């Protein structure tokens, strides 16, 4: 099972641009999730 996951990981994320996209998406969702209480009033004020 672990070998199958490692093969999938190598196939999907061998490209550095794919890893960069994944990091950007995770960071974006994390910022929205953790700072939603602060971002919502700022977006409404704009």
C-alpha positions as CSV (number, residue, x, y, z in Angstrom):
1,X,0.0,0.0,0.0
2,X,2.8,2.4,0.9
3,X,4.6,1.6,-2.3
4,X,1.5,2.4,-4.3
5,X,1.2,5.8,-2.6
6,X,4.8,6.5,-3.2
7,X,4.5,5.7,-6.9
8,X,1.4,7.9,-7.2
9,X,3.3,10.7,-5.4
10,X,6.3,10.4,-7.8
11,X,4.1,10.4,-10.9
12,X,2.0,13.4,-9.8
13,X,4.6,15.6,-8.1
14,X,7.8,15.0,-10.0
15,X,7.3,18.3,-11.7
16,X,8.5,21.3,-9.5
17,X,5.7,23.5,-10.8
18,X,3.1,21.0,-9.5
19,X,4.7,21.2,-6.1
20,X,4.7,25.0,-6.2
21,X,1.0,25.0,-7.2
22,X,0.2,22.6,-4.3
23,X,2.1,24.8,-1.8
24,X,0.4,28.0,-3.0
25,X,-3.1,26.4,-2.9
26,X,-2.5,25.0,0.6
27,X,-1.1,28.3,1.9
28,X,-4.1,30.2,0.3
29,X,-6.7,28.0,1.9
30,X,-4.8,28.1,5.2
31,X,-4.8,31.9,5.2
32,X,-8.5,32.0,4.4
33,X,-9.4,29.5,7.0
34,X,-7.3,30.9,9.9
35,X,-7.8,34.6,9.1
36,X,-11.4,34.5,7.9
37,X,-12.5,36.5,11.0
38,X,-10.1,39.3,10.1
39,X,-10.5,39.1,6.3
40,X,-14.3,39.2,6.1
41,X,-14.7,42.7,7.7
42,X,-11.8,44.0,5.5
43,X,-13.5,42.7,2.3
44,X,-16.8,44.2,3.3
45,X,-15.2,47.5,4.1
46,X,-13.7,47.6,0.6
